Amino acid sequence: MTMAATPGQLVGQRVRRREDPRLVQGHGTYVDDVKLPGMLHLAFRRSDVAHGIIRSIDTSAAEAMDGVEAIYTGAQIAEMVPPMPVATPFPAPDHHSVAPERVRYVGEPIAVVVATDRYLAADAADAIEVDIEELPAVIDPERAMAGEPTTIYDDFENNLAVPLAPAGTGVGADGSIEDNSALDEAFENADVVISQRMMNQRLVPNAMEPR
């Protein structure tokens, strides 16, 4: 069965887009445009260091602001919400939505502010004082693979997310070791092999909120 053999109103047809005029004229409605009666706004107090132990969090100044409804630290949230599941067959550490004790990257949430206004929430988040004992950070993946002495998670002996497979093998989607000898043989018998080293920043390609 092919698309050409089963024509329909949409599948296999040229469909004129109807949503473009309102979007290009600025009439699209996104989550940020939604305003509801009694709606509250949330802002995060984030870490400004790459790696460290949270020694103390002082929320008193933020709590005193008129319009601040609630403030939750990572430790408080950890008592209410379990760690987020990681959909991977490989070993993974517990990952909390808000850091309860230790931060592991710049920008990691430390506390959450709930307020009646988005700008008030942001100001209150800035008013939260955090004392972090800074630890050495791991920012070079090659150093991490070469045995970087600083480990990000104490429950793991190193910083490798996925163990390297022995020569001639690879790691399958389920974490098992697969035979890749045919691939190695193809490279060995190829007339030309081009090798290039490239370095790039870490990227997360997220599309704009679809509408």
N, CA, C and O of each residue as an XYZ file, in Angstrom:
844
protein
N       0.853     -1.185      0.000
C       0.000      0.000      0.000
C       0.891      1.237      0.000
O       1.807      1.340      0.816
N       0.632      2.169     -0.902
C       1.417      3.392     -0.980
C       0.512      4.595     -0.779
O      -0.712      4.498     -0.859
N       1.140      5.726     -0.517
C       0.382      6.951     -0.321
C      -0.379      7.325     -1.585
O      -1.508      7.809     -1.517
N       0.256      7.094     -2.762
C      -0.384      7.438     -4.029
C      -1.593      6.557     -4.297
O      -2.544      6.985     -4.952
N      -1.561      5.329     -3.795
C      -2.662      4.407     -4.056
C      -3.849      4.646     -3.141
O      -4.943      4.150     -3.410
N      -3.653      5.400     -2.056
C      -4.749      5.644     -1.118
C      -4.871      7.137     -0.839
O      -4.608      7.581      0.278
N      -5.267      7.914     -1.841
C      -5.385      9.358     -1.644
C      -6.499      9.687     -0.655
O      -7.475      8.947     -0.532
N      -6.342     10.800      0.043
C      -7.354     11.253      0.984
C      -7.388     12.765      1.005
O      -6.797     13.419      0.145
N      -8.085     13.324      1.995
C      -8.173     14.772      2.080
C      -6.859     15.409      2.530
O      -6.566     16.548      2.168
N      -6.070     14.680      3.316
C      -4.836     15.241      3.852
C      -3.607     14.466      3.417
O      -2.650     15.056      2.916
N      -3.618     13.144      3.603
C      -2.453     12.329      3.293
C      -2.175     12.351      1.792
O      -3.047     12.021      0.987
N      -0.972     12.736      1.426
C      -0.578     12.745      0.028
C      -1.071     13.938     -0.756
O      -0.892     13.993     -1.973
N      -1.694     14.903     -0.080
C      -2.241     16.063     -0.777
C      -1.501     17.336     -0.373
O      -0.922     17.415      0.711
N      -1.527     18.318     -1.250
C      -0.998     19.639     -0.913
C      -2.064     20.358     -0.088
O      -3.172     20.601     -0.566
N      -1.723     20.691      1.134
C      -2.692     21.303      2.042
C      -2.298     22.756      2.294
O      -1.169     23.043      2.691
N      -3.225     23.650      2.063
C      -2.963     25.072      2.281
C      -2.957     25.356      3.787
O      -3.891     24.993      4.502
N      -1.909     25.998      4.247
C      -1.798     26.314      5.670
C      -2.796     27.410      6.035
O      -2.934     28.409      5.330
N      -3.482     27.199      7.149
C      -4.493     28.161      7.575
C      -4.099     28.915      8.845
O      -4.736     29.900      9.219
N      -3.027     28.434      9.509
C      -2.679     29.038     10.788
C      -1.700     30.204     10.670
O      -1.480     30.925     11.644
N      -1.107     30.400      9.486
C      -0.053     31.398      9.365
C      -0.495     32.844      9.606
O       0.208     33.567     10.312
N      -1.630     33.304      9.051
C      -1.981     34.726      9.217
C      -1.997     35.192     10.669
O      -1.447     36.250     10.975
N      -2.612     34.430     11.569
C      -2.683     34.888     12.964
C      -1.313     34.878     13.625
O      -1.048     35.683     14.518
N      -0.435     33.966     13.191
C       0.890     33.901     13.793
C       1.771     35.057     13.330
O       2.439     35.692     14.147
N       1.780     35.336     12.028
C       2.636     36.407     11.517
C       2.114     37.782     11.910
O       2.860     38.760     11.870
N       0.835     37.870     12.291
C       0.265     39.136     12.745
C       0.333     39.303     14.263
O      -0.178     40.280     14.812
N       0.972     38.333     14.938
C       1.132     38.452     16.375
C      -0.082     38.076     17.182
O      -0.200     38.477     18.340
N      -0.998     37.309     16.597
C      -2.219     36.926     17.302
C      -2.167     35.501     17.844
O      -3.173     34.993     18.340
N      -1.019     34.856     17.757
C      -0.905     33.512     18.305
C      -0.940     33.544     19.830
O      -0.487     34.507     20.448
N      -1.475     32.498     20.425
C      -1.551     32.411     21.886
C      -0.611     31.320     22.370
O      -0.796     30.140     22.070
N       0.402     31.735     23.127
C       1.355     30.805     23.704
C       1.132     30.746     25.215
O       0.380     31.547     25.772
N       1.784     29.803     25.863
C       1.593     29.650     27.305
C       1.885     30.959     28.033
O       1.189     31.303     28.989
N       2.906     31.690     27.590
C       3.268     32.941     28.251
C       2.199     34.014     28.076
O       2.181     34.994     28.822
N       1.308     33.842     27.100
C       0.243     34.819     26.867
C      -0.994     34.555     27.715
O      -1.867     35.416     27.819
N      -1.079     33.384     28.316
C      -2.285     33.000     29.059
C      -2.324     33.735     30.398
O      -1.365     33.687     31.168
N      -3.427     34.406     30.666
C      -3.649     35.099     31.930
C      -4.961     34.597     32.520
O      -6.013     34.707     31.891
N      -4.895     34.049     33.723
C      -6.066     33.501     34.392
C      -6.284     34.213     35.723
O      -5.324     34.669     36.344
N      -7.535     34.312     36.167
C      -7.806     34.947     37.466
C      -7.091     34.208     38.599
O      -7.157     32.982     38.685
N      -6.419     34.951     39.453
C      -5.732     34.348     40.586
C      -4.471     33.589     40.233
O      -3.941     32.853     41.065
N      -3.980     33.753     39.014
C      -2.806     33.000     38.576
C      -1.552     33.456     39.325
O      -1.345     34.651     39.539
N      -0.734     32.506     39.713
C       0.527     32.792     40.383
C       1.692     32.557     39.429
O       1.562     31.857     38.425
N       2.811     33.145     39.756
C       3.989     33.060     38.898
C       5.150     32.453     39.672
O       5.239     32.583     40.893
N       6.025     31.796     38.949
C       7.135     31.068     39.563
C       8.463     31.572     39.013
O       8.587     31.886     37.829
N       9.445     31.642     39.893
C      10.810     31.988     39.483
C      11.788     31.131     40.279
O      11.484     30.691     41.388
N      12.950     30.903     39.707
C      13.961     30.058     40.341
C      15.140     30.892     40.834
O      15.567     31.844     40.180
N      15.646     30.518     41.984
C      16.977     30.984     42.409
C      17.938     29.919     41.924
O      17.831     28.755     42.310
N      18.884     30.317     41.072
C      19.767     29.350     40.425
C      21.209     29.489     40.923
O      21.617     30.524     41.450
N      21.944     28.426     40.738
C      23.340     28.409     41.168
C      24.198     29.235     40.219
O      24.024     29.190     39.001
N      25.120     29.985     40.796
C      26.069     30.722     39.961
C      27.446     30.069     39.960
O      28.413     30.651     39.469
N      27.536     28.860     40.509
C      28.784     28.094     40.456
C      28.505     26.748     39.797
O      27.371     26.269     39.791
N      29.550     26.149     39.245
C      29.375     24.911     38.486
C      29.280     23.674     39.364
O      28.679     22.674     38.971
N      29.865     23.736     40.544
C      29.879     22.543     41.398
C      30.100     22.981     42.836
O      31.043     23.718     43.126
N      29.240     22.535     43.730
C      29.430     22.923     45.119
C      28.393     22.319     46.047
O      27.384     21.770     45.606
N      28.661     22.430     47.336
C      27.772     21.952     48.384
C      26.967     23.132     48.915
O      27.534     24.169     49.256
N      25.645     22.976     48.986
C      24.787     24.031     49.520
C      24.892     24.007     51.046
O      24.438     23.063     51.692
N      25.486     25.040     51.605
C      25.664     25.112     53.053
C      24.452     25.732     53.743
O      24.035     25.255     54.798
N      23.892     26.771     53.172
C      22.727     27.408     53.787
C      21.955     28.198     52.746
O      22.509     28.647     51.742
N      20.660     28.360     53.006
C      19.787     29.158     52.147
C      18.960     30.066     53.052
O      18.235     29.578     53.920
N      19.060     31.377     52.859
C      18.311     32.347     53.651
C      17.222     32.956     52.773
O      17.514     33.719     51.852
N      15.979     32.618     53.058
C      14.850     33.106     52.265
C      14.073     34.204     52.978
O      13.020     34.619     52.492
N      14.562     34.683     54.113
C      13.790     35.624     54.930
C      13.469     36.919     54.194
O      12.342     37.408     54.271
N      14.442     37.481     53.482
C      14.196     38.734     52.767
C      13.162     38.542     51.671
O      12.308     39.404     51.461
N      13.233     37.436     50.985
C      12.265     37.159     49.924
C      10.874     36.915     50.497
O       9.880     37.373     49.933
N      10.799     36.201     51.607
C       9.505     35.906     52.221
C       8.815     37.167     52.723
O       7.588     37.210     52.808
N       9.593     38.195     53.056
C       9.023     39.436     53.579
C       8.415     40.312     52.488
O       7.726     41.283     52.801
N       8.647     40.001     51.249
C       8.111     40.808     50.152
C       6.616     40.590     50.006
O       6.138     39.455     49.995
N       5.881     41.691     49.894
C       4.435     41.616     49.735
C       4.091     40.991     48.386
O       4.547     41.469     47.347
N       3.304     39.947     48.396
C       2.922     39.273     47.164
C       3.616     37.944     46.958
O       3.253     37.186     46.059
N       4.612     37.651     47.783
C       5.270     36.342     47.720
C       4.413     35.337     48.473
O       4.199     35.480     49.676
N       3.927     34.331     47.780
C       3.002     33.361     48.364
C       3.719     32.183     49.017
O       3.265     31.671     50.040
N       4.829     31.752     48.437
C       5.529     30.586     48.985
C       6.938     30.525     48.422
O       7.209     31.017     47.327
N       7.827     29.913     49.191
C       9.192     29.651     48.749
C       9.542     28.224     49.150
O       9.324     27.817     50.291
N      10.082     27.477     48.208
C      10.463     26.088     48.468
C      11.931     25.908     48.110
O      12.368     26.299     47.028
N      12.677     25.321     49.014
C      14.065     24.978     48.718
C      14.115     23.576     48.117
O      13.136     22.831     48.160
N      15.254     23.238     47.567
C      15.405     21.909     46.993
C      15.232     20.813     48.022
O      14.677     19.756     47.721
N      15.707     21.057     49.248
C      15.566     20.054     50.306
C      14.100     19.826     50.652
O      13.693     18.692     50.904
N      13.303     20.894     50.667
C      11.875     20.754     50.955
C      11.159     20.004     49.839
O      10.305     19.156     50.098
N      11.512     20.320     48.605
C      10.869     19.651     47.473
C      11.240     18.175     47.443
O      10.415     17.335     47.082
N      12.472     17.852     47.820
C      12.906     16.450     47.829
C      12.089     15.619     48.805
O      11.940     14.412     48.613
N      11.556     16.249     49.856
C      10.722     15.526     50.810
C       9.324     15.266     50.258
O       8.622     14.373     50.734
N       8.920     16.046     49.255
C       7.573     15.920     48.693
C       7.546     15.192     47.358
O       6.568     14.521     47.026
N       8.619     15.327     46.597
C       8.648     14.790     45.232
C       9.872     13.893     45.076
O      10.977     14.320     45.408
N       9.717     12.673     44.587
C      10.876     11.788     44.399
C      11.748     12.268     43.249
O      11.316     13.110     42.461
N      12.967     11.750     43.136
C      13.827     12.121     42.009
C      13.152     11.829     40.678
O      12.345     10.906     40.564
N      13.494     12.632     39.669
C      12.908     12.443     38.349
C      13.469     11.183     37.702
O      14.674     10.939     37.767
N      12.607     10.380     37.076
C      13.108      9.166     36.415
C      13.935      9.518     35.189
O      13.668     10.513     34.515
N      14.930      8.706     34.907
C      15.782      8.887     33.738
C      15.502      7.744     32.777
O      15.748      6.581     33.098
N      14.990      8.073     31.602
C      14.597      7.046     30.630
C      15.821      6.564     29.853
O      16.005      6.920     28.690
N      16.636      5.772     30.486
C      17.824      5.228     29.839
C      18.150      3.885     30.462
O      17.937      3.688     31.658
N      18.666      2.955     29.664
C      19.044      1.655     30.230
C      20.375      1.698     30.975
O      20.744      0.728     31.637
N      21.095      2.809     30.875
C      22.397      2.907     31.511
C      22.248      3.365     32.961
O      21.249      3.994     33.309
N      23.219      3.061     33.797
C      23.160      3.523     35.189
C      23.061      5.043     35.249
O      23.781      5.749     34.543
N      22.177      5.533     36.083
C      21.970      6.977     36.187
C      21.769      7.358     37.646
O      21.106      6.631     38.386
N      22.326      8.481     38.071
C      22.154      8.917     39.458
C      20.769      9.512     39.668
O      20.064      9.819     38.706
N      20.384      9.673     40.925
C      19.139     10.366     41.230
C      19.254     11.815     40.775
O      20.251     12.486     41.042
N      18.219     12.286     40.086
C      18.231     13.662     39.583
C      16.991     14.381     40.088
O      15.867     14.006     39.755
N      17.200     15.414     40.892
C      16.102     16.196     41.448
C      15.857     17.432     40.583
O      16.783     17.990     39.995
N      14.601     17.843     40.520
C      14.261     19.024     39.732
C      14.870     20.285     40.335
O      15.196     21.226     39.612
N      15.025     20.307     41.654
C      15.671     21.418     42.356
C      16.720     20.817     43.289
O      16.417     19.910     44.065
N      17.939     21.313     43.215
C      19.052     20.711     43.956
C      18.797     20.753     45.459
O      18.585     21.830     46.016
N      18.814     19.598     46.125
C      18.585     19.589     47.571
C      19.837     19.857     48.403
O      19.751     20.491     49.455
N      20.987     19.389     47.951
C      22.200     19.500     48.760
C      23.422     19.956     47.969
O      24.319     20.591     48.525
N      23.462     19.641     46.694
C      24.674     19.852     45.908
C      24.305     20.326     44.512
O      23.388     19.783     43.897
N      25.005     21.328     44.009
C      24.775     21.810     42.651
C      25.868     21.262     41.749
O      27.013     21.086     42.166
N      25.486     20.994     40.495
C      26.430     20.346     39.586
C      26.562     21.065     38.247
O      27.247     20.573     37.350
N      25.925     22.206     38.103
C      26.127     23.014     36.898
C      25.629     24.435     37.163
O      24.750     24.650     37.997
N      26.194     25.386     36.452
C      25.761     26.771     36.580
C      24.323     26.884     36.085
O      23.993     26.421     34.994
N      23.480     27.501     36.895
C      22.081     27.654     36.525
C      21.173     26.595     37.102
O      19.963     26.645     36.883
N      21.722     25.626     37.840
C      20.860     24.603     38.432
C      19.947     25.249     39.475
O      20.423     26.018     40.310
N      18.645     24.953     39.444
C      17.717     25.546     40.415
C      18.063     25.137     41.845
O      18.381     23.979     42.113
N      17.995     26.104     42.753
C      18.267     25.868     44.168
C      17.007     26.066     45.004
O      16.780     25.356     45.983
N      16.191     27.042     44.605
C      14.953     27.332     45.327
C      13.916     27.852     44.342
O      14.250     28.312     43.250
N      12.656     27.770     44.745
C      11.538     28.176     43.894
C      10.715     29.228     44.628
O      10.391     29.062     45.804
N      10.380     30.308     43.931
C       9.543     31.366     44.494
C       8.205     31.384     43.764
O       8.158     31.349     42.535
N       7.122     31.439     44.529
C       5.775     31.556     43.971
C       5.220     32.906     44.407
O       5.145     33.186     45.603
N       4.829     33.749     43.447
C       4.376     35.100     43.767
C       3.224     35.507     42.856
O       2.905     34.819     41.886
N       2.611     36.630     43.184
C       1.444     37.103     42.436
C       1.826     37.791     41.133
O       0.958     38.049     40.299
N       3.095     38.089     40.945
C       3.552     38.810     39.761
C       4.874     38.212     39.302
O       5.712     37.851     40.128
N       5.066     38.105     37.997
C       6.267     37.464     37.473
C       7.529     38.244     37.828
O       8.578     37.656     38.092
N       7.420     39.571     37.832
C       8.593     40.387     38.144
C       8.896     40.363     39.637
O      10.058     40.388     40.041
N       7.848     40.315     40.453
C       8.050     40.163     41.888
C       8.704     38.822     42.189
O       9.599     38.740     43.031
N       8.264     37.778     41.509
C       8.859     36.454     41.711
C      10.343     36.476     41.375
O      11.154     35.887     42.090
N      10.700     37.156     40.285
C      12.108     37.243     39.888
C      12.914     38.036     40.911
O      14.034     37.654     41.251
N      12.346     39.148     41.405
C      13.049     39.951     42.407
C      13.233     39.167     43.702
O      14.290     39.235     44.330
N      12.205     38.427     44.097
C      12.296     37.634     45.324
C      13.346     36.535     45.186
O      14.074     36.242     46.135
N      13.421     35.930     44.010
C      14.436     34.894     43.781
C      15.836     35.483     43.926
O      16.731     34.846     44.482
N      16.019     36.705     43.422
C      17.324     37.362     43.554
C      17.644     37.698     45.007
O      18.812     37.802     45.380
N      16.601     37.869     45.831
C      16.810     38.243     47.234
C      17.192     37.055     48.111
O      17.596     37.240     49.259
N      17.072     35.853     47.591
C      17.440     34.663     48.367
C      18.962     34.565     48.445
O      19.649     34.576     47.423
N      19.472     34.470     49.656
C      20.915     34.371     49.862
C      21.313     32.903     50.020
O      20.744     32.174     50.833
N      22.287     32.493     49.238
C      22.727     31.097     49.238
C      24.225     31.040     49.510
O      25.009     31.757     48.890
N      24.605     30.186     50.436
C      26.021     29.960     50.727
C      26.412     28.600     50.153
O      25.926     27.562     50.601
N      27.289     28.622     49.165
C      27.716     27.391     48.496
C      29.221     27.221     48.666
O      30.001     28.117     48.345
N      29.610     26.073     49.168
C      31.033     25.729     49.241
C      31.457     25.203     47.874
O      31.100     24.090     47.487
N      32.211     26.005     47.159
C      32.549     25.664     45.776
C      33.536     24.501     45.724
O      34.500     24.450     46.488
N      33.278     23.576     44.813
C      34.130     22.415     44.590
C      34.712     22.479     43.181
O      34.186     23.203     42.335
N      35.787     21.739     42.912
C      36.322     21.701     41.547
C      35.257     21.215     40.566
O      34.491     20.298     40.863
N      35.224     21.839     39.412
C      34.227     21.485     38.401
C      34.866     20.667     37.288
O      36.059     20.797     37.017
N      34.079     19.840     36.660
C      34.525     19.047     35.516
C      33.892     19.655     34.271
O      32.688     19.515     34.053
N      34.690     20.324     33.462
C      34.150     21.014     32.296
C      34.752     20.513     30.988
O      34.354     20.961     29.913
N      35.696     19.600     31.069
C      36.351     19.063     29.876
C      36.036     17.577     29.774
O      36.501     16.804     30.612
N      35.264     17.148     28.781
C      34.892     15.732     28.682
C      36.085     14.807     28.497
O      36.061     13.669     28.965
N      37.134     15.279     27.817
C      38.305     14.429     27.623
C      39.033     14.199     28.946
O      39.518     13.098     29.210
N      39.107     15.235     29.770
C      39.720     15.058     31.087
C      38.870     14.120     31.941
O      39.396     13.322     32.716
N      37.554     14.227     31.789
C      36.666     13.341     32.545
C      36.889     11.891     32.137
O      36.927     11.007     32.993
N      37.038     11.636     30.833
C      37.247     10.274     30.357
C      38.633      9.752     30.711
O      38.842      8.545     30.825
N      39.582     10.677     30.883
C      40.958     10.265     31.165
C      41.198     10.014     32.645
O      42.320      9.720     33.056
N      40.147     10.128     33.442
C      40.315      9.863     34.866
C      40.365     11.118     35.706
O      41.127     11.188     36.670
N      39.562     12.114     35.357
C      39.458     13.337     36.153
C      39.200     12.971     37.612
O      38.246     12.250     37.902
N      40.037     13.458     38.538
C      39.882     13.050     39.939
C      38.587     13.530     40.586
O      38.123     12.934     41.558
N      37.998     14.603     40.057
C      36.762     15.122     40.638
C      35.568     14.365     40.075
O      35.354     14.363     38.863
N      34.802     13.732     40.927
C      33.591     13.043     40.485
C      32.379     13.900     40.823
O      32.299     14.491     41.900
N      31.441     13.958     39.888
C      30.257     14.787     40.070
C      29.243     14.097     40.976
O      28.535     14.756     41.739
N      29.175     12.779     40.892
C      28.246     12.014     41.730
C      29.042     11.033     42.585
O      29.803     10.219     42.062
N      28.866     11.115     43.888
C      29.648     10.284     44.805
C      29.349      8.797     44.659
O      30.195      7.961     44.976
N      28.156      8.460     44.183
C      27.787      7.052     44.059
C      28.458      6.372     42.871
O      28.363      5.153     42.724
N      29.137      7.144     42.019
C      29.786      6.590     40.832
C      31.295      6.794     40.946
O      31.758      7.821     41.441
N      32.041      5.818     40.488
C      33.493      5.875     40.646
C      34.160      6.807     39.650
O      35.319      7.175     39.839
N      33.449      7.202     38.580
C      34.013      8.140     37.621
C      32.880      8.944     36.993
O      31.725      8.830     37.401
N      33.223      9.756     35.997
C      32.245     10.638     35.367
C      31.736     10.115     34.026
O      31.108     10.862     33.275
N      31.991      8.861     33.716
C      31.561      8.301     32.442
C      30.088      7.919     32.514
O      29.686      7.110     33.351
N      29.290      8.506     31.631
C      27.870      8.172     31.588
C      27.653      6.807     30.948
O      26.779      6.048     31.368
N      28.461      6.494     29.921
C      28.346      5.220     29.214
C      29.743      4.618     29.108
O      30.641      5.284     28.592
N      29.965      3.406     29.567
C      31.301      2.803     29.480
C      31.690      2.529     28.035
O      30.858      2.138     27.217
N      32.963      2.740     27.733
C      33.453      2.462     26.389
C      33.552      0.960     26.181
O      34.036      0.234     27.050
N      33.093      0.501     25.030
C      33.119     -0.931     24.732
C      34.508     -1.341     24.263
O      35.248     -0.506     23.743
N      34.878     -2.601     24.435
C      36.170     -3.085     23.938
C      36.276     -2.935     22.429
O      35.263     -2.805     21.741
N      37.500     -2.952     21.912
C      37.722     -2.827     20.474
C      36.939     -3.897     19.722
O      36.894     -5.057     20.130
N      36.324     -3.483     18.620
C      35.557     -4.421     17.810
C      34.138     -4.621     18.281
O      33.407     -5.441     17.726
N      33.737     -3.878     19.304
C      32.375     -4.006     19.818
C      31.769     -2.626     19.991
O      32.456     -1.613     19.860
N      30.496     -2.594     20.281
C      29.789     -1.352     20.546
C      28.749     -1.584     21.616
O      28.468     -2.724     21.985
N      28.181     -0.509     22.113
C      27.154     -0.597     23.141
C      25.793     -0.452     22.483
O      25.520      0.551     21.824
N      24.935     -1.457     22.661
C      23.607     -1.419     22.081
C      22.677     -0.514     22.842
O      23.036      0.017     23.893
N      21.467     -0.333     22.312
C      20.484      0.553     22.931
C      20.091      0.086     24.320
O      19.694      0.893     25.160
N      20.199     -1.208     24.568
C      19.838     -1.742     25.880
C      21.041     -1.863     26.812
O      20.938     -2.440     27.894
N      22.180     -1.317     26.389
C      23.374     -1.362     27.226
C      24.233     -2.592     27.014
O      25.298     -2.712     27.620
N      23.791     -3.510     26.165
C      24.561     -4.730     25.928
C      25.704     -4.466     24.945
O      25.664     -3.509     24.171
N      26.721     -5.330     24.990
C      27.863     -5.214     24.088
C      27.543     -5.933     22.781
O      27.161     -7.103     22.785
N      27.701     -5.227     21.664
C      27.405     -5.793     20.352
C      28.691     -5.928     19.539
O      29.661     -5.202     19.756
N      28.676     -6.873     18.600
C      29.831     -7.132     17.742
C      29.861     -6.112     16.609
O      28.944     -6.054     15.790
N      30.922     -5.309     16.569
C      31.084     -4.319     15.511
C      32.286     -4.640     14.623
O      32.842     -3.748     13.981
N      32.683     -5.897     14.587
C      33.877     -6.259     13.825
C      33.710     -5.958     12.340
O      34.683     -5.611     11.671
N      32.492     -6.086     11.816
C      32.271     -5.795     10.398
C      32.543     -4.327     10.099
O      33.053     -3.995      9.030
N      32.210     -3.458     11.028
C      32.478     -2.033     10.842
C      33.978     -1.767     10.819
O      34.469     -1.019      9.974
N      34.703     -2.381     11.746
C      36.153     -2.207     11.769
C      36.783     -2.731     10.483
O      37.710     -2.123      9.949
N      36.286     -3.845      9.993
C      36.825     -4.427      8.755
C      36.562     -3.512      7.566
O      37.405     -3.378      6.679
N      35.386     -2.883      7.552
C      35.054     -1.980      6.453
C      36.013     -0.789      6.420
O      36.438     -0.366      5.345
N      36.351     -0.257      7.575
C      37.306      0.851      7.619
C      38.692      0.392      7.173
O      39.383      1.110      6.451
N      39.090     -0.784      7.593
C      40.416     -1.286      7.239
C      40.554     -1.513      5.738
O      41.639     -1.340      5.185
N      39.475     -1.895      5.080
C      39.524     -2.207      3.650
C      39.091     -1.045      2.768
O      39.081     -1.170      1.543
N      38.737      0.071      3.367
C      38.288      1.214      2.571
C      39.459      1.829      1.811
O      40.581      1.871      2.316
N      39.192      2.307      0.595
C      40.234      2.954     -0.196
C      40.681      4.262      0.451
O      41.865      4.597      0.441
N      39.735      4.987      1.005
C      40.042      6.274      1.630
C      39.285      6.371      2.950
O      38.090      6.084      3.010
N      39.974      6.768      3.984
C      39.344      7.031      5.281
C      39.695      8.454      5.689
O      40.871      8.796      5.814
N      38.697      9.269      5.891
C      38.903     10.659      6.296
C      38.558     10.790      7.774
O      37.463     10.432      8.206
N      39.496     11.299      8.524
C      39.289     11.496      9.959
C      39.419     12.975     10.278
O      40.350     13.634      9.814
N      38.505     13.490     11.055
C      38.532     14.908     11.401
C      38.129     15.095     12.865
O      37.201     14.449     13.351
N      38.821     15.963     13.540
C      38.523     16.260     14.938
C      37.770     17.588     15.005
O      38.237     18.600     14.484
N      36.615     17.578     15.642
C      35.806     18.789     15.765
C      35.410     18.990     17.223
O      35.143     18.029     17.945
N      35.377     20.231     17.638
C      34.930     20.570     18.985
C      33.769     21.551     18.875
O      33.823     22.516     18.114
N      32.724     21.287     19.646
C      31.534     22.132     19.589
C      30.952     22.250     20.984
O      31.163     21.379     21.828
N      30.222     23.321     21.228
C      29.555     23.451     22.511
C      28.406     22.450     22.592
O      27.945     21.932     21.575
N      27.952     22.188     23.815
C      26.837     21.269     23.992
C      25.566     21.960     23.507
O      25.303     23.113     23.847
N      24.794     21.245     22.717
C      23.596     21.828     22.118
C      22.362     21.017     22.481
O      22.415     19.792     22.587
N      21.260     21.714     22.667
C      19.963     21.061     22.850
C      19.003     21.726     21.870
O      18.480     22.801     22.165
N      18.759     21.118     20.717
C      17.893     21.755     19.716
C      16.416     21.654     20.095
O      15.760     20.657     19.797
N      15.904     22.681     20.746
C      14.491     22.724     21.114
C      13.746     23.663     20.177
O      14.140     24.817     20.003
N      12.678     23.172     19.579
C      11.862     24.010     18.709
C      11.049     24.989     19.547
O      10.730     24.711     20.704
N      10.714     26.142     18.957
C       9.839     27.086     19.629
C       8.495     26.413     19.901
O       8.070     25.532     19.154
N       7.841     26.831     20.963
C       6.558     26.233     21.321
C       5.643     26.154     20.091
O       5.293     27.194     19.532
N       5.252     24.966     19.661
C       4.485     24.833     18.418
C       3.061     25.355     18.557
O       2.426     25.208     19.602
N       2.587     25.954     17.509
C       1.202     26.437     17.440
C       0.706     26.324     15.998
O      -0.438     26.676     15.709
